[in-house]
């Protein structure tokens, strides 16, 4: 079979060229083409030169379409592989993100589906959290419209270390659907703020906040662009600089509240918040500005290991701000 022959080609560059040509010719069954695309993604995910060749041969639209399909079906294994390949391809676009319209166009029918409310149950504490998931199209970047495994793992960590949450002020960064912030509220946090830098995620977060039982102080949804925090830190280091950061999306900045410029919290949480190298600097800056400088304050980040150098860059950045960092391998953790 053609796919199997190509996969055993010992020359990586030749494999990329052959796979792209085979895909461009429209050969094979749907399953064979999907298998070839996954192998292509695995091959280029850690090699920018091979990724550049694949992009030149027209692979990026196919990868984006496959990413949209994987996101829609919730196939996290394929999302991991393809998103890493897309991130590597992005390097040839001078570090900018893939244009929004490419991702939106890969899965056009999701926005028409009814927005679902899912209940997440945590047996140890007996807590149930209702989450209104968004739609693929409104989040633009594609990842914030549903709950991913890293968010559930972070909730389990909070559940086992409830003292970190109880009677504390909590902020969730890059929240997507906001499961972790909502769970922190149920664990007894004094005040919870759920943030995201993608305007399209905020309506789903607000719907979930509205599902919180009457009588308790519901979490609030706010817009937060990490780049603004980085610019503020740079301005503090050099008073001659001016902060030029403005929120994304003109309708959203008028509709959704912005996190106060100097607001800080005793617990900062985030799950799967690092996808691109630029985020290492902005996330570190946001933790620096938003984590309260007091005894017992802590930031917890659960992150799928896609690129070791991305994690290393983030750790270097956060250590440079004077933080003590502890790294845990969650490989043996299993969801109940």
C-alpha positions in Angstrom: 0.0 0.0 0.0 1.4 3.4 -0.9 1.1 4.9 2.6 3.1 2.1 4.1 5.8 2.4 1.5 6.2 6.1 2.0 6.4 5.7 5.8 9.5 3.5 5.5 11.4 6.0 3.3 14.6 6.6 5.4 15.1 10.2 4.2 12.8 12.6 6.2 12.8 15.2 3.5 11.8 12.7 0.9 9.1 11.4 3.1 7.6 14.9 3.5 7.7 15.5 -0.2 6.2 12.1 -1.0 3.4 12.4 1.6 2.5 15.9 0.5 2.4 14.8 -3.1 0.3 11.8 -2.3 -2.1 13.9 -0.3 -2.3 16.5 -3.1 -3.1 13.8 -5.7 -6.2 12.8 -3.7 -5.2 9.2 -3.5 -6.2 6.6 -0.9 -9.2 6.1 1.4 -10.2 8.6 4.1 -8.6 6.5 6.8 -5.3 6.2 4.8 -5.2 9.9 4.2 -5.8 10.7 7.9 -3.1 8.2 8.8 -0.7 9.9 6.4 -1.5 13.3 7.7 -0.9 12.3 11.3 2.5 10.8 10.3 3.3 14.0 8.4 2.4 16.0 11.6 4.6 13.9 13.7 7.5 14.3 11.3 7.4 18.1 11.0 6.5 18.9 14.6 10.1 19.2 15.8 11.8 20.3 12.6 11.2 23.7 11.2 13.0 23.0 7.9 10.7 20.0 7.3 7.7 22.1 8.3 8.7 24.8 5.9 8.8 22.3 3.1 5.4 20.9 4.1 3.9 24.4 4.1 5.4 25.1 0.7 3.8 22.0 -0.6 0.4 23.0 0.7 0.2 20.9 3.9 -0.9 23.7 6.3 -4.6 24.0 5.1 -4.9 20.2 5.5 -3.4 20.3 9.0 -5.8 23.1 10.0 -8.7 21.1 8.6 -7.6 18.0 10.5 -7.1 20.1 13.7 -10.6 21.4 13.4 -12.0 17.9 13.0 -10.0 16.6 15.9 -11.2 19.5 18.1 -14.8 18.9 17.1 -14.7 15.2 17.9 -12.6 15.7 21.0 -9.7 13.4 19.8 -7.1 14.8 22.2 -4.3 12.5 20.9 -4.7 14.0 17.4 -5.1 17.5 18.7 -1.8 17.2 20.5 0.1 15.9 17.5 -1.5 18.3 14.9 -1.4 21.4 17.1 2.3 20.9 17.7 2.9 20.6 13.9 0.8 23.7 13.2 2.8 25.6 15.9 6.0 24.6 14.2 4.7 25.7 10.8 3.8 29.0 12.4 7.5 29.8 12.8 7.8 30.7 9.2 5.1 33.4 9.7 7.5 35.4 11.9 6.1 34.0 15.1 2.5 35.2 14.5 -0.6 33.0 14.9 -2.2 31.3 11.9 -4.9 33.7 10.7 -8.3 33.2 12.4 -10.2 32.6 9.2 -8.1 29.5 8.5 -9.2 27.8 11.7 -12.7 29.0 11.5 -13.1 27.7 8.0 -11.9 24.3 8.9 -15.1 23.5 10.9 -17.9 25.8 9.8 -20.9 23.9 11.1 -20.0 23.8 14.8 -21.3 27.3 15.5 -24.8 26.2 14.4 -24.9 23.4 17.0 -26.7 23.9 20.3 -24.4 25.0 23.1 -24.3 22.2 25.6 -24.1 22.2 29.4 -22.0 19.4 30.7 -21.8 18.3 34.4 -18.4 17.3 35.7 -18.4 15.1 38.9 -15.6 14.8 41.4 -16.2 11.7 43.5 -13.7 12.5 46.3 -15.4 15.8 47.3 -18.8 15.0 45.9 -18.8 18.3 44.0 -20.6 18.7 40.7 -19.7 21.5 38.3 -21.9 22.5 35.4 -20.1 24.0 32.4 -21.6 25.7 29.4 -19.2 24.9 26.6 -18.8 27.4 23.8 -18.7 26.8 20.0 -15.6 26.2 17.9 -16.2 29.3 15.6 -16.6 31.9 18.3 -13.3 31.1 20.1 -11.4 31.7 16.8 -8.2 30.0 18.1 -10.1 26.8 18.5 -8.9 25.5 21.8 -11.2 27.3 24.3 -14.5 25.9 23.3 -14.4 22.7 25.3 -12.9 21.2 28.5 -9.6 19.4 28.1 -7.9 16.8 30.2 -5.4 19.2 31.7 -8.3 21.2 33.2 -9.7 18.1 34.9 -6.2 17.2 36.2 -5.9 20.6 37.7 -9.3 20.2 39.4 -8.2 16.9 40.9 -5.0 18.6 42.3 -7.1 21.4 43.8 -9.5 18.8 45.2 -6.6 17.0 47.0 -5.1 20.3 48.3 -8.3 22.2 49.2 -6.4 24.4 51.6 -4.9 26.2 48.7 -8.3 27.4 47.6 -10.5 27.8 50.7 -11.2 31.4 51.7 -8.7 32.7 49.1 -9.0 35.0 46.1 -8.5 33.0 42.9 -7.9 33.9 39.2 -7.9 31.4 36.4 -5.8 32.4 33.3 -6.6 31.4 29.8 -9.7 29.7 31.2 -11.4 28.6 28.0 -14.6 27.2 29.5 -13.6 28.0 33.0 -14.0 24.6 34.7 -11.1 25.1 37.1 -12.3 28.5 38.3 -15.8 27.2 38.7 -14.5 24.2 40.7 -12.4 26.6 42.9 -15.6 28.4 43.7 -17.3 25.2 44.8 -14.3 24.3 46.9 -14.8 27.4 49.0 -12.7 30.2 47.4 -13.6 33.6 48.8 -13.7 35.2 45.4 -13.1 33.8 41.9 -12.3 35.6 38.7 -12.2 33.6 35.4 -10.3 35.3 32.6 -9.4 34.7 29.0 -7.7 36.8 26.3 -9.9 35.5 23.5 -13.2 37.5 23.5 -15.2 34.6 22.1 -14.6 32.5 25.2 -16.2 34.9 27.5 -19.9 34.3 26.7 -19.6 30.6 27.6 -17.7 31.5 30.8 -20.5 34.0 31.8 -23.2 31.4 31.0 -21.4 28.9 33.3 -21.1 31.6 36.1 -24.8 32.2 35.7 -25.4 28.5 36.5 -23.9 28.8 40.0 -26.6 28.4 42.7 -28.3 31.5 43.9 -27.1 32.5 47.4 -23.4 32.2 46.7 -21.1 34.9 45.3 -20.8 33.7 41.7 -17.5 33.9 39.9 -17.0 36.8 37.5 -15.8 36.7 33.9 -13.2 39.2 32.8 -11.1 39.9 29.7 -7.3 39.7 30.3 -4.6 40.0 27.6 -1.3 38.8 29.0 0.6 41.0 26.6 -0.6 44.0 28.6 0.9 42.7 31.8 4.2 42.2 30.0 4.1 45.8 28.7 3.4 47.1 32.2 6.4 45.3 33.6 8.6 46.6 30.8 7.4 50.1 31.5 8.2 49.7 35.2 11.7 48.7 34.2 12.0 51.6 31.8 9.7 54.5 32.6 10.4 56.0 29.2 8.3 53.2 27.6 4.6 53.7 27.0 2.0 50.9 27.3 0.3 50.6 24.0 -1.7 47.4 24.6 -5.4 47.4 23.8 -7.9 44.7 24.3 -8.8 42.5 21.3 -12.2 43.0 19.5 -13.9 46.4 19.6 -17.4 45.1 20.6 -15.9 42.9 23.4 -13.9 45.6 25.1 -17.0 47.6 25.5 -19.2 44.7 26.6 -16.9 42.6 28.9 -15.2 44.0 32.0 -11.4 44.2 32.0 -9.4 42.9 34.9 -8.4 45.9 37.0 -4.9 47.0 36.1 -3.3 46.3 39.6 -5.7 43.5 40.8 -3.9 40.6 42.5 -4.8 37.2 43.8 -3.7 34.7 46.4 -4.0 31.7 44.0 -3.3 31.9 40.2 -4.3 28.8 38.2 -4.1 27.8 34.6 -4.3 24.6 32.5 -2.9 24.0 29.0 -2.0 27.7 28.6 1.3 27.4 26.7 1.1 26.7 23.0 3.5 29.2 21.4 6.9 30.4 22.5 5.7 34.0 22.8 3.3 32.9 25.6 6.2 31.9 27.8 7.1 35.6 28.4 3.5 36.9 28.6 2.3 34.1 31.0 5.3 34.6 33.3 4.7 38.4 33.3 1.0 37.9 34.1 1.8 35.6 37.0 4.3 38.1 38.3 1.8 41.0 38.2 -1.3 39.1 39.3 0.0 36.8 42.1 -0.2 38.6 45.4 3.1 39.1 47.2 2.1 37.4 50.5 2.9 34.3 52.4 1.2 31.2 51.0 0.4 32.7 47.6 1.0 30.2 44.8 0.5 29.7 41.1 -0.5 26.3 39.8 -0.1 25.5 36.1 -0.9 22.1 34.5 0.6 21.9 31.1 0.7 19.1 28.5 4.4 18.7 27.4 4.4 19.5 23.7 7.7 21.3 23.4 10.4 20.9 26.1 12.0 24.2 25.1 8.7 26.0 25.6 8.5 24.8 29.2 12.1 25.6 29.8 11.6 29.1 28.4 8.7 29.7 30.7 10.6 28.4 33.8 13.6 30.6 32.9 11.2 33.6 32.7 9.4 32.9 35.9 12.6 32.2 37.8 14.0 35.5 36.6 11.1 37.2 38.4 12.2 35.7 41.6 9.8 32.8 41.9 10.7 29.3 43.3 9.5 26.7 40.8 8.6 23.1 41.5 8.1 20.7 38.6 5.9 17.6 38.9 5.5 14.8 36.4 1.8 13.9 36.2 2.4 10.9 34.0 1.0 8.4 36.5 -2.1 10.5 37.3 -5.3 8.9 36.1 -8.7 10.6 36.0 -11.5 8.8 38.0 
